[in-house]
């Protein structure tokens, strides 16, 4: 399975295949992905502080 991003506040990470490892670094370093991960892990109150 490849990593899957669910649009919205929650993120689902599927199991990575060995062939996907190189591309996974690009995927994890994508700014929009990091933003979704941060927003889903952080409460709205805490986001307001930063």
PQR file of N, CA, C, O and H, with PARSE charges and radii, in Angstrom:
ATOM      1  N   UNK A   1       0.842  -1.188   0.000 -0.4000 1.5000
ATOM      2  CA  UNK A   1       0.000   0.000   0.000 -0.0000 2.0000
ATOM      3  C   UNK A   1       0.881   1.243   0.000  0.5500 1.7000
ATOM      4  O   UNK A   1       2.006   1.223   0.500 -0.5500 1.4000
ATOM      5  N   UNK A   2       0.366   2.298  -0.554 -0.4000 1.5000
ATOM      6  CA  UNK A   2       1.084   3.570  -0.568 -0.0000 2.0000
ATOM      7  C   UNK A   2       0.491   4.482   0.513  0.5500 1.7000
ATOM      8  O   UNK A   2      -0.640   4.273   0.953 -0.5500 1.4000
ATOM      9  H   UNK A   2      -0.548   2.315  -0.961  0.4000 1.0000
ATOM     10  N   UNK A   3       1.268   5.504   0.943 -0.4000 1.5000
ATOM     11  CA  UNK A   3       0.714   6.429   1.933 -0.0000 2.0000
ATOM     12  C   UNK A   3      -0.509   7.142   1.376  0.5500 1.7000
ATOM     13  O   UNK A   3      -0.541   7.512   0.202 -0.5500 1.4000
ATOM     14  H   UNK A   3       2.186   5.674   0.586  0.4000 1.0000
ATOM     15  N   UNK A   4      -1.497   7.329   2.208 -0.4000 1.5000
ATOM     16  CA  UNK A   4      -2.745   7.937   1.777 -0.0000 2.0000
ATOM     17  C   UNK A   4      -3.033   9.142   2.667  0.5500 1.7000
ATOM     18  O   UNK A   4      -3.000   9.035   3.893 -0.5500 1.4000
ATOM     19  H   UNK A   4      -1.471   7.028   3.162  0.4000 1.0000
ATOM     20  N   UNK A   5      -3.314  10.278   2.055 -0.4000 1.5000
ATOM     21  CA  UNK A   5      -3.704  11.457   2.825 -0.0000 2.0000
ATOM     22  C   UNK A   5      -5.208  11.613   2.701  0.5500 1.7000
ATOM     23  O   UNK A   5      -5.751  11.670   1.598 -0.5500 1.4000
ATOM     24  H   UNK A   5      -3.341  10.365   1.059  0.4000 1.0000
ATOM     25  N   UNK A   6      -5.870  11.680   3.837 -0.4000 1.5000
ATOM     26  CA  UNK A   6      -7.296  11.951   3.837 -0.0000 2.0000
ATOM     27  C   UNK A   6      -7.468  13.451   4.010  0.5500 1.7000
ATOM     28  O   UNK A   6      -6.947  14.023   4.968 -0.5500 1.4000
ATOM     29  H   UNK A   6      -5.429  11.634   4.733  0.4000 1.0000
ATOM     30  N   UNK A   7      -8.172  14.082   3.124 -0.4000 1.5000
ATOM     31  CA  UNK A   7      -8.361  15.528   3.206 -0.0000 2.0000
ATOM     32  C   UNK A   7      -9.149  15.865   4.469  0.5500 1.7000
ATOM     33  O   UNK A   7     -10.060  15.137   4.865 -0.5500 1.4000
ATOM     34  H   UNK A   7      -8.595  13.618   2.346  0.4000 1.0000
ATOM     35  N   UNK A   8      -8.790  16.953   5.075 -0.4000 1.5000
ATOM     36  CA  UNK A   8      -9.445  17.357   6.309 -0.0000 2.0000
ATOM     37  C   UNK A   8      -8.442  17.402   7.445  0.5500 1.7000
ATOM     38  O   UNK A   8      -7.260  17.661   7.221 -0.5500 1.4000
ATOM     39  H   UNK A   8      -8.051  17.544   4.754  0.4000 1.0000
ATOM     40  N   UNK A   9      -8.903  17.153   8.662 -0.4000 1.5000
ATOM     41  CA  UNK A   9      -8.034  17.288   9.820 -0.0000 2.0000
ATOM     42  C   UNK A   9      -7.292  16.015  10.177  0.5500 1.7000
ATOM     43  O   UNK A   9      -6.308  16.076  10.914 -0.5500 1.4000
ATOM     44  H   UNK A   9      -9.864  16.942   8.844  0.4000 1.0000
ATOM     45  N   UNK A  10      -7.727  14.864   9.682 -0.4000 1.5000
ATOM     46  CA  UNK A  10      -7.080  13.615  10.066 -0.0000 2.0000
ATOM     47  C   UNK A  10      -6.249  13.054   8.929  0.5500 1.7000
ATOM     48  O   UNK A  10      -6.600  13.191   7.757 -0.5500 1.4000
ATOM     49  H   UNK A  10      -8.526  14.815   9.084  0.4000 1.0000
ATOM     50  N   UNK A  11      -5.148  12.423   9.288 -0.4000 1.5000
ATOM     51  CA  UNK A  11      -4.222  11.844   8.323 -0.0000 2.0000
ATOM     52  C   UNK A  11      -4.147  10.346   8.559  0.5500 1.7000
ATOM     53  O   UNK A  11      -4.075   9.898   9.703 -0.5500 1.4000
ATOM     54  H   UNK A  11      -4.863  12.312  10.240  0.4000 1.0000
ATOM     55  N   UNK A  12      -4.164   9.581   7.499 -0.4000 1.5000
ATOM     56  CA  UNK A  12      -3.993   8.137   7.593 -0.0000 2.0000
ATOM     57  C   UNK A  12      -2.736   7.761   6.829  0.5500 1.7000
ATOM     58  O   UNK A  12      -2.608   8.067   5.644 -0.5500 1.4000
ATOM     59  H   UNK A  12      -4.223   9.945   6.569  0.4000 1.0000
ATOM     60  N   UNK A  13      -1.798   7.091   7.513 -0.4000 1.5000
ATOM     61  CA  UNK A  13      -0.572   6.657   6.849 -0.0000 2.0000
ATOM     62  C   UNK A  13      -0.647   5.154   6.632  0.5500 1.7000
ATOM     63  O   UNK A  13      -0.721   4.385   7.591 -0.5500 1.4000
ATOM     64  H   UNK A  13      -1.901   6.842   8.476  0.4000 1.0000
ATOM     65  N   UNK A  14      -0.627   4.739   5.383 -0.4000 1.5000
ATOM     66  CA  UNK A  14      -0.652   3.314   5.067 -0.0000 2.0000
ATOM     67  C   UNK A  14       0.768   2.752   5.139  0.5500 1.7000
ATOM     68  O   UNK A  14       1.733   3.511   5.233 -0.5500 1.4000
ATOM     69  H   UNK A  14      -0.567   5.363   4.604  0.4000 1.0000
ATOM     70  N   UNK A  15       0.893   1.443   5.095 -0.4000 1.5000
ATOM     71  CA  UNK A  15       2.199   0.791   5.125 -0.0000 2.0000
ATOM     72  C   UNK A  15       2.957   1.112   3.843  0.5500 1.7000
ATOM     73  O   UNK A  15       2.390   1.081   2.751 -0.5500 1.4000
ATOM     74  H   UNK A  15       0.109   0.827   5.019  0.4000 1.0000
ATOM     75  N   UNK A  16       4.249   1.422   3.986 -0.4000 1.5000
ATOM     76  CA  UNK A  16       5.082   1.737   2.825 -0.0000 2.0000
ATOM     77  C   UNK A  16       5.745   0.481   2.277  0.5500 1.7000
ATOM     78  O   UNK A  16       6.234  -0.354   3.038 -0.5500 1.4000
ATOM     79  H   UNK A  16       4.710   1.447   4.873  0.4000 1.0000
ATOM     80  N   UNK A  17       5.758   0.355   0.980 -0.4000 1.5000
ATOM     81  CA  UNK A  17       6.501  -0.724   0.344 -0.0000 2.0000
ATOM     82  C   UNK A  17       7.959  -0.314   0.204  0.5500 1.7000
ATOM     83  O   UNK A  17       8.274   0.875   0.175 -0.5500 1.4000
ATOM     84  H   UNK A  17       5.360   1.033   0.362  0.4000 1.0000
ATOM     85  N   UNK A  18       8.832  -1.280   0.119 -0.4000 1.5000
ATOM     86  CA  UNK A  18      10.262  -0.990  -0.029 -0.0000 2.0000
ATOM     87  C   UNK A  18      10.516  -0.092  -1.244  0.5500 1.7000
ATOM     88  O   UNK A  18      11.381   0.783  -1.201 -0.5500 1.4000
ATOM     89  H   UNK A  18       8.576  -2.247   0.143  0.4000 1.0000
ATOM     90  N   UNK A  19       9.762  -0.312  -2.327 -0.4000 1.5000
ATOM     91  CA  UNK A  19       9.939   0.494  -3.539 -0.0000 2.0000
ATOM     92  C   UNK A  19       9.530   1.952  -3.318  0.5500 1.7000
ATOM     93  O   UNK A  19       9.953   2.833  -4.066 -0.5500 1.4000
ATOM     94  H   UNK A  19       9.060  -1.024  -2.362  0.4000 1.0000
ATOM     95  N   UNK A  20       8.725   2.204  -2.315 -0.4000 1.5000
ATOM     96  CA  UNK A  20       8.224   3.554  -2.066 -0.0000 2.0000
ATOM     97  C   UNK A  20       9.131   4.375  -1.153  0.5500 1.7000
ATOM     98  O   UNK A  20       8.879   5.563  -0.951 -0.5500 1.4000
ATOM     99  H   UNK A  20       8.381   1.488  -1.708  0.4000 1.0000
ATOM    100  N   UNK A  21      10.179   3.770  -0.600 -0.4000 1.5000
ATOM    101  CA  UNK A  21      10.983   4.471   0.399 -0.0000 2.0000
ATOM    102  C   UNK A  21      11.604   5.762  -0.123  0.5500 1.7000
ATOM    103  O   UNK A  21      11.583   6.775   0.576 -0.5500 1.4000
ATOM    104  H   UNK A  21      10.384   2.805  -0.764  0.4000 1.0000
ATOM    105  N   UNK A  22      12.159   5.747  -1.341 -0.4000 1.5000
ATOM    106  CA  UNK A  22      12.761   6.970  -1.889 -0.0000 2.0000
ATOM    107  C   UNK A  22      11.727   8.079  -2.030  0.5500 1.7000
ATOM    108  O   UNK A  22      11.974   9.224  -1.649 -0.5500 1.4000
ATOM    109  H   UNK A  22      12.175   4.924  -1.909  0.4000 1.0000
ATOM    110  N   UNK A  23      10.584   7.736  -2.571 -0.4000 1.5000
ATOM    111  CA  UNK A  23       9.545   8.745  -2.779 -0.0000 2.0000
ATOM    112  C   UNK A  23       8.920   9.179  -1.464  0.5500 1.7000
ATOM    113  O   UNK A  23       8.386  10.284  -1.366 -0.5500 1.4000
ATOM    114  H   UNK A  23      10.384   6.806  -2.880  0.4000 1.0000
ATOM    115  N   UNK A  24       8.979   8.317  -0.447 -0.4000 1.5000
ATOM    116  CA  UNK A  24       8.368   8.679   0.832 -0.0000 2.0000
ATOM    117  C   UNK A  24       9.046   9.898   1.444  0.5500 1.7000
ATOM    118  O   UNK A  24       8.392  10.689   2.124 -0.5500 1.4000
ATOM    119  H   UNK A  24       9.413   7.420  -0.526  0.4000 1.0000
ATOM    120  N   UNK A  25      10.362  10.063   1.213 -0.4000 1.5000
ATOM    121  CA  UNK A  25      11.052  11.243   1.743 -0.0000 2.0000
ATOM    122  C   UNK A  25      10.499  12.509   1.100  0.5500 1.7000
ATOM    123  O   UNK A  25      10.303  13.515   1.783 -0.5500 1.4000
ATOM    124  H   UNK A  25      10.894   9.420   0.661  0.4000 1.0000
ATOM    125  N   UNK A  26      10.247  12.469  -0.201 -0.4000 1.5000
ATOM    126  CA  UNK A  26       9.648  13.622  -0.871 -0.0000 2.0000
ATOM    127  C   UNK A  26       8.256  13.876  -0.317  0.5500 1.7000
ATOM    128  O   UNK A  26       7.861  15.022  -0.104 -0.5500 1.4000
ATOM    129  H   UNK A  26      10.406  11.652  -0.756  0.4000 1.0000
ATOM    130  N   UNK A  27       7.513  12.792  -0.086 -0.4000 1.5000
ATOM    131  CA  UNK A  27       6.149  12.899   0.430 -0.0000 2.0000
ATOM    132  C   UNK A  27       6.147  13.504   1.825  0.5500 1.7000
ATOM    133  O   UNK A  27       5.367  14.414   2.106 -0.5500 1.4000
ATOM    134  H   UNK A  27       7.834  11.861  -0.260  0.4000 1.0000
ATOM    135  N   UNK A  28       7.020  13.004   2.709 -0.4000 1.5000
ATOM    136  CA  UNK A  28       7.069  13.513   4.079 -0.0000 2.0000
ATOM    137  C   UNK A  28       7.579  14.943   4.139  0.5500 1.7000
ATOM    138  O   UNK A  28       7.200  15.693   5.039 -0.5500 1.4000
ATOM    139  H   UNK A  28       7.654  12.265   2.481  0.4000 1.0000
ATOM    140  N   UNK A  29       8.435  15.338   3.197 -0.4000 1.5000
ATOM    141  CA  UNK A  29       8.994  16.682   3.202 -0.0000 2.0000
ATOM    142  C   UNK A  29       8.113  17.704   2.494  0.5500 1.7000
ATOM    143  O   UNK A  29       8.430  18.893   2.475 -0.5500 1.4000
ATOM    144  H   UNK A  29       8.743  14.730   2.466  0.4000 1.0000
ATOM    145  N   UNK A  30       7.015  17.248   1.917 -0.4000 1.5000
ATOM    146  CA  UNK A  30       6.091  18.160   1.248 -0.0000 2.0000
ATOM    147  C   UNK A  30       5.457  19.089   2.285  0.5500 1.7000
ATOM    148  O   UNK A  30       4.928  18.621   3.294 -0.5500 1.4000
ATOM    149  H   UNK A  30       6.757  16.282   1.933  0.4000 1.0000
ATOM    150  N   UNK A  31       5.508  20.386   2.045 -0.4000 1.5000
ATOM    151  CA  UNK A  31       5.017  21.345   3.040 -0.0000 2.0000
ATOM    152  C   UNK A  31       3.538  21.153   3.370  0.5500 1.7000
ATOM    153  O   UNK A  31       3.152  21.290   4.531 -0.5500 1.4000
ATOM    154  H   UNK A  31       5.937  20.765   1.226  0.4000 1.0000
ATOM    155  N   UNK A  32       2.716  20.846   2.393 -0.4000 1.5000
ATOM    156  CA  UNK A  32       1.292  20.674   2.666 -0.0000 2.0000
ATOM    157  C   UNK A  32       1.048  19.450   3.541  0.5500 1.7000
ATOM    158  O   UNK A  32       0.149  19.461   4.382 -0.5500 1.4000
ATOM    159  H   UNK A  32       3.030  20.735   1.450  0.4000 1.0000
ATOM    160  N   UNK A  33       1.840  18.395   3.351 -0.4000 1.5000
ATOM    161  CA  UNK A  33       1.701  17.203   4.186 -0.0000 2.0000
ATOM    162  C   UNK A  33       2.084  17.520   5.621  0.5500 1.7000
ATOM    163  O   UNK A  33       1.386  17.127   6.556 -0.5500 1.4000
ATOM    164  H   UNK A  33       2.570  18.386   2.668  0.4000 1.0000
ATOM    165  N   UNK A  34       3.194  18.231   5.798 -0.4000 1.5000
ATOM    166  CA  UNK A  34       3.627  18.611   7.144 -0.0000 2.0000
ATOM    167  C   UNK A  34       2.561  19.468   7.811  0.5500 1.7000
ATOM    168  O   UNK A  34       2.286  19.303   8.999 -0.5500 1.4000
ATOM    169  H   UNK A  34       3.761  18.550   5.039  0.4000 1.0000
ATOM    170  N   UNK A  35       1.964  20.375   7.060 -0.4000 1.5000
ATOM    171  CA  UNK A  35       0.913  21.242   7.603 -0.0000 2.0000
ATOM    172  C   UNK A  35      -0.285  20.416   8.071  0.5500 1.7000
ATOM    173  O   UNK A  35      -0.808  20.653   9.160 -0.5500 1.4000
ATOM    174  H   UNK A  35       2.187  20.509   6.094  0.4000 1.0000
ATOM    175  N   UNK A  36      -0.729  19.443   7.256 -0.4000 1.5000
ATOM    176  CA  UNK A  36      -1.847  18.586   7.649 -0.0000 2.0000
ATOM    177  C   UNK A  36      -1.511  17.766   8.885  0.5500 1.7000
ATOM    178  O   UNK A  36      -2.341  17.627   9.783 -0.5500 1.4000
ATOM    179  H   UNK A  36      -0.305  19.250   6.372  0.4000 1.0000
ATOM    180  N   UNK A  37      -0.284  17.215   8.938 -0.4000 1.5000
ATOM    181  CA  UNK A  37       0.116  16.424  10.100 -0.0000 2.0000
ATOM    182  C   UNK A  37       0.134  17.282  11.355  0.5500 1.7000
ATOM    183  O   UNK A  37      -0.346  16.860  12.407 -0.5500 1.4000
ATOM    184  H   UNK A  37       0.390  17.328   8.209  0.4000 1.0000
ATOM    185  N   UNK A  38       0.689  18.489  11.248 -0.4000 1.5000
ATOM    186  CA  UNK A  38       0.749  19.390  12.396 -0.0000 2.0000
ATOM    187  C   UNK A  38      -0.650  19.764  12.855  0.5500 1.7000
ATOM    188  O   UNK A  38      -0.946  19.726  14.050 -0.5500 1.4000
ATOM    189  H   UNK A  38       1.079  18.832  10.394  0.4000 1.0000
ATOM    190  N   UNK A  39      -1.509  20.124  11.917 -0.4000 1.5000
ATOM    191  CA  UNK A  39      -2.866  20.542  12.264 -0.0000 2.0000
ATOM    192  C   UNK A  39      -3.678  19.413  12.872  0.5500 1.7000
ATOM    193  O   UNK A  39      -4.501  19.662  13.753 -0.5500 1.4000
ATOM    194  H   UNK A  39      -1.269  20.155  10.946  0.4000 1.0000
ATOM    195  N   UNK A  40      -3.470  18.177  12.429 -0.4000 1.5000
ATOM    196  CA  UNK A  40      -4.245  17.066  12.971 -0.0000 2.0000
ATOM    197  C   UNK A  40      -3.742  16.656  14.350  0.5500 1.7000
ATOM    198  O   UNK A  40      -4.494  16.082  15.137 -0.5500 1.4000
ATOM    199  H   UNK A  40      -2.801  17.976  11.713  0.4000 1.0000
ATOM    200  N   UNK A  41      -2.467  16.947  14.652 -0.4000 1.5000
ATOM    201  CA  UNK A  41      -1.897  16.557  15.940 -0.0000 2.0000
ATOM    202  C   UNK A  41      -2.033  17.653  16.992  0.5500 1.7000
ATOM    203  O   UNK A  41      -1.862  17.386  18.182 -0.5500 1.4000
ATOM    204  H   UNK A  41      -1.856  17.414  14.012  0.4000 1.0000
ATOM    205  N   UNK A  42      -2.330  18.854  16.583 -0.4000 1.5000
ATOM    206  CA  UNK A  42      -2.329  20.002  17.483 -0.0000 2.0000
ATOM    207  C   UNK A  42      -3.754  20.521  17.664  0.5500 1.7000
ATOM    208  O   UNK A  42      -4.521  20.604  16.705 -0.5500 1.4000
ATOM    209  H   UNK A  42      -2.468  19.071  15.617  0.4000 1.0000
ATOM    210  N   UNK A  43      -4.097  20.867  18.902 -0.4000 1.5000
ATOM    211  CA  UNK A  43      -5.433  21.391  19.172 -0.0000 2.0000
ATOM    212  C   UNK A  43      -5.551  22.817  18.639  0.5500 1.7000
ATOM    213  O   UNK A  43      -4.539  23.504  18.496 -0.5500 1.4000
ATOM    214  H   UNK A  43      -3.474  20.799  19.682  0.4000 1.0000
ATOM    215  N   UNK A  44      -6.764  23.273  18.345 -0.4000 1.5000
ATOM    216  CA  UNK A  44      -6.941  24.646  17.845 -0.0000 2.0000
ATOM    217  C   UNK A  44      -6.399  25.697  18.821  0.5500 1.7000
ATOM    218  O   UNK A  44      -5.862  26.720  18.397 -0.5500 1.4000
ATOM    219  H   UNK A  44      -7.586  22.715  18.462  0.4000 1.0000
ATOM    220  N   UNK A  45      -6.541  25.443  20.134 -0.4000 1.5000
ATOM    221  CA  UNK A  45      -6.046  26.396  21.127 -0.0000 2.0000
ATOM    222  C   UNK A  45      -4.526  26.526  21.041  0.5500 1.7000
ATOM    223  O   UNK A  45      -3.984  27.629  21.118 -0.5500 1.4000
ATOM    224  H   UNK A  45      -6.977  24.612  20.479  0.4000 1.0000
ATOM    225  N   UNK A  46      -3.855  25.408  20.884 -0.4000 1.5000
ATOM    226  CA  UNK A  46      -2.391  25.434  20.811 -0.0000 2.0000
ATOM    227  C   UNK A  46      -1.925  26.082  19.499  0.5500 1.7000
ATOM    228  O   UNK A  46      -0.929  26.805  19.482 -0.5500 1.4000
ATOM    229  H   UNK A  46      -4.296  24.512  20.822  0.4000 1.0000
ATOM    230  N   UNK A  47      -2.653  25.819  18.397 -0.4000 1.5000
ATOM    231  CA  UNK A  47      -2.306  26.438  17.118 -0.0000 2.0000
ATOM    232  C   UNK A  47      -2.409  27.957  17.202  0.5500 1.7000
ATOM    233  O   UNK A  47      -1.629  28.666  16.566 -0.5500 1.4000
ATOM    234  H   UNK A  47      -3.462  25.231  18.411  0.4000 1.0000
ATOM    235  N   UNK A  48      -3.372  28.467  17.988 -0.4000 1.5000
ATOM    236  CA  UNK A  48      -3.567  29.907  18.124 -0.0000 2.0000
ATOM    237  C   UNK A  48      -2.370  30.562  18.812  0.5500 1.7000
ATOM    238  O   UNK A  48      -2.079  31.732  18.567 -0.5500 1.4000
ATOM    239  H   UNK A  48      -4.005  27.891  18.504  0.4000 1.0000
ATOM    240  N   UNK A  49      -1.678  29.815  19.668 -0.4000 1.5000
ATOM    241  CA  UNK A  49      -0.506  30.337  20.380 -0.0000 2.0000
ATOM    242  C   UNK A  49       0.639  30.561  19.410  0.5500 1.7000
ATOM    243  O   UNK A  49       1.362  31.552  19.517 -0.5500 1.4000
ATOM    244  H   UNK A  49      -1.914  28.864  19.867  0.4000 1.0000
ATOM    245  N   UNK A  50       0.808  29.649  18.463 -0.4000 1.5000
ATOM    246  CA  UNK A  50       1.933  29.724  17.525 -0.0000 2.0000
ATOM    247  C   UNK A  50       1.480  30.492  16.334  0.5500 1.7000
ATOM    248  O   UNK A  50       2.254  30.691  15.397 -0.5500 1.4000
ATOM    249  H   UNK A  50       0.220  28.844  18.376  0.4000 1.0000
TER
END
